[in-house]
């Protein structure tokens, strides 16, 4: 994901992969999204979903279960 928002050749590859996934009627999920610029770039290309530090750092299973139950992430230590 590094460099995709700066016009590098990586951006061309990401665009091609998203386009291919969309043409095959797949849900496209980007992994490793770390910055707002990366997220905005992916959204502009029609990427469906993303995963990465911009959304959350990795958390332990009990904390994730609590987050799903309550919507509050800070109630159970990592």
Backbone bond lengths (Angstrom), bond angles and torsions (degrees), N, CA, C in turn:
res aa  C-N    CA-C-N  psi(-1)  N-CA   C-N-CA  omega(-1)  CA-C   N-CA-C  phi
1 X - - - 1.448 - - 1.533 110.82 -
2 X 1.309 116.45 -24.30 1.450 119.85 -177.55 1.527 109.71 -59.08
3 X 1.292 117.10 129.76 1.449 121.73 175.64 1.520 115.89 87.72
4 X 1.311 118.27 -3.28 1.477 118.00 -175.62 1.515 112.48 -68.06
5 X 1.311 117.55 -29.07 1.457 119.99 -176.81 1.524 112.26 -86.34
6 X 1.330 117.57 0.23 1.460 120.48 -175.80 1.519 112.90 -104.91
7 X 1.314 118.44 8.48 1.445 121.01 177.46 1.514 114.44 83.00
8 X 1.303 117.83 18.40 1.461 121.28 179.81 1.525 110.85 -75.11
9 X 1.324 115.89 174.04 1.465 119.51 177.09 1.528 110.85 -65.27
10 X 1.332 116.60 -22.57 1.469 119.85 175.63 1.521 110.53 -60.63
11 X 1.316 116.99 -36.33 1.460 121.50 -179.94 1.524 110.54 -63.25
12 X 1.311 116.76 -36.54 1.466 120.94 178.84 1.522 110.36 -65.62
13 X 1.324 116.19 -41.75 1.470 120.78 179.11 1.519 110.19 -65.57
14 X 1.329 117.50 -44.90 1.464 121.42 179.41 1.526 110.12 -60.82
15 X 1.312 116.69 -43.28 1.460 120.83 178.33 1.525 110.43 -60.24
16 X 1.325 117.22 -43.52 1.471 121.17 -179.68 1.525 111.38 -64.26
17 X 1.329 117.10 -42.66 1.464 120.73 -179.30 1.529 110.74 -65.54
18 X 1.330 116.72 -43.58 1.467 119.51 178.12 1.525 110.07 -62.99
19 X 1.316 117.49 -44.68 1.469 121.29 179.07 1.517 111.45 -60.64
20 X 1.326 116.85 -42.83 1.457 120.72 179.72 1.527 110.60 -64.17
21 X 1.326 116.94 -45.81 1.459 120.48 178.46 1.513 112.13 -60.24
22 X 1.323 116.45 -43.81 1.467 120.54 179.23 1.525 111.42 -64.22
23 X 1.349 117.08 -40.80 1.466 119.44 -178.80 1.527 111.68 -67.61
24 X 1.330 116.18 -24.26 1.465 120.98 176.74 1.529 111.90 -90.49
25 X 1.324 116.45 5.26 1.475 123.39 178.20 1.534 112.69 66.31
26 X 1.348 116.28 30.70 1.463 121.18 176.13 1.520 110.28 -91.92
27 X 1.313 115.97 155.09 1.453 121.13 167.78 1.521 106.05 -81.40
28 X 1.317 116.75 125.72 1.460 121.53 -176.59 1.524 108.75 -98.57
29 X 1.346 115.95 124.31 1.460 122.42 -179.35 1.520 108.73 -120.89
30 X 1.316 117.28 121.43 1.464 122.36 177.73 1.527 108.61 -90.67
31 X 1.318 116.04 133.64 1.460 121.01 176.92 1.516 109.38 -108.59
32 X 1.322 116.05 145.85 1.459 120.84 177.02 1.516 114.01 86.40
33 X 1.324 117.72 25.80 1.461 121.30 179.15 1.529 107.94 -77.00
34 X 1.340 116.45 119.84 1.461 119.94 -174.34 1.519 114.28 -119.91
35 X 1.322 118.19 -20.83 1.462 119.83 -176.25 1.525 111.15 -126.73
36 X 1.334 114.89 160.37 1.460 121.24 177.14 1.524 110.38 -63.57
37 X 1.331 116.97 -35.23 1.463 120.85 179.41 1.524 110.95 -64.58
38 X 1.327 117.01 -42.92 1.464 120.77 177.13 1.523 110.54 -61.71
39 X 1.322 116.27 -45.87 1.461 121.10 -179.91 1.526 110.83 -60.64
40 X 1.326 117.33 -46.21 1.461 120.91 179.79 1.528 110.98 -61.86
41 X 1.324 117.35 -41.08 1.460 121.17 178.90 1.525 110.50 -62.62
42 X 1.323 116.85 -47.26 1.465 121.28 -179.83 1.528 111.10 -62.31
43 X 1.321 116.69 -41.71 1.464 120.46 178.38 1.522 110.95 -64.40
44 X 1.329 117.04 -37.14 1.469 120.04 179.80 1.524 111.53 -65.62
45 X 1.333 117.19 -24.47 1.457 121.95 178.37 1.528 112.50 -90.55
46 X 1.332 116.88 -3.30 1.455 120.61 178.67 1.511 114.46 88.10
47 X 1.335 117.71 18.06 1.467 120.54 176.06 1.530 108.04 -61.99
48 X 1.332 115.77 133.76 1.465 120.24 -172.88 1.528 114.40 -77.45
49 X 1.316 116.33 -40.96 1.463 120.30 -174.56 1.514 109.67 -146.26
50 X 1.329 115.86 165.45 1.455 120.68 178.25 1.509 111.25 -145.90
51 X 1.304 113.80 160.05 1.464 121.75 178.73 1.519 106.34 -140.55
52 X 1.308 116.86 139.24 1.454 119.74 176.36 1.517 112.05 158.40
53 X 1.334 114.79 -178.67 1.460 121.19 -175.78 1.516 113.56 -62.81
54 X 1.333 118.20 -21.84 1.467 118.77 178.40 1.532 110.51 -63.72
55 X 1.313 116.65 -27.40 1.467 121.35 -179.57 1.523 111.84 -93.37
56 X 1.335 116.99 -42.87 1.459 121.03 -179.10 1.522 109.98 -172.34
57 X 1.305 115.47 145.85 1.459 119.61 168.80 1.519 107.23 -74.50
58 X 1.338 117.70 160.76 1.465 119.23 177.32 1.535 110.22 -57.84
59 X 1.329 115.81 140.44 1.466 119.90 177.87 1.526 109.24 -129.96
60 X 1.324 114.84 154.55 1.465 121.26 -179.36 1.526 110.17 -69.36
61 X 1.321 115.71 155.33 1.467 121.84 -176.97 1.528 113.56 -54.70
62 X 1.353 119.75 -45.87 1.476 118.39 179.92 1.533 112.60 -60.90
63 X 1.320 115.98 -38.31 1.462 119.33 179.07 1.526 110.75 -67.94
64 X 1.332 116.96 -38.93 1.459 120.52 178.01 1.524 110.81 -64.75
65 X 1.332 116.91 -42.15 1.465 120.64 178.29 1.525 110.19 -60.46
66 X 1.341 116.32 -42.48 1.462 120.64 178.98 1.530 110.72 -64.91
67 X 1.333 116.41 -38.80 1.460 120.68 177.36 1.525 110.84 -61.59
68 X 1.329 117.01 -42.82 1.460 120.23 178.25 1.525 111.80 -64.46
69 X 1.325 116.24 -37.52 1.464 120.42 -178.95 1.521 112.77 -71.16
70 X 1.337 115.91 -42.35 1.466 120.09 -169.22 1.524 114.64 -111.45
71 X 1.332 116.49 -22.47 1.454 119.79 -173.69 1.511 112.65 80.87
72 X 1.330 116.81 2.84 1.461 122.49 -179.49 1.523 108.66 -112.30
73 X 1.331 117.63 119.72 1.460 120.54 -173.00 1.528 114.36 -86.74
74 X 1.316 119.29 -16.84 1.458 120.36 -172.50 1.527 114.17 -96.28
75 X 1.318 119.58 12.37 1.457 120.13 -174.02 1.517 113.73 -85.60
76 X 1.314 117.96 -20.97 1.465 121.57 -179.32 1.515 107.86 -124.19
77 X 1.352 118.66 128.36 1.469 119.08 -179.99 1.532 111.72 -63.24
78 X 1.324 115.36 150.55 1.461 122.28 -179.69 1.477 113.06 -66.53
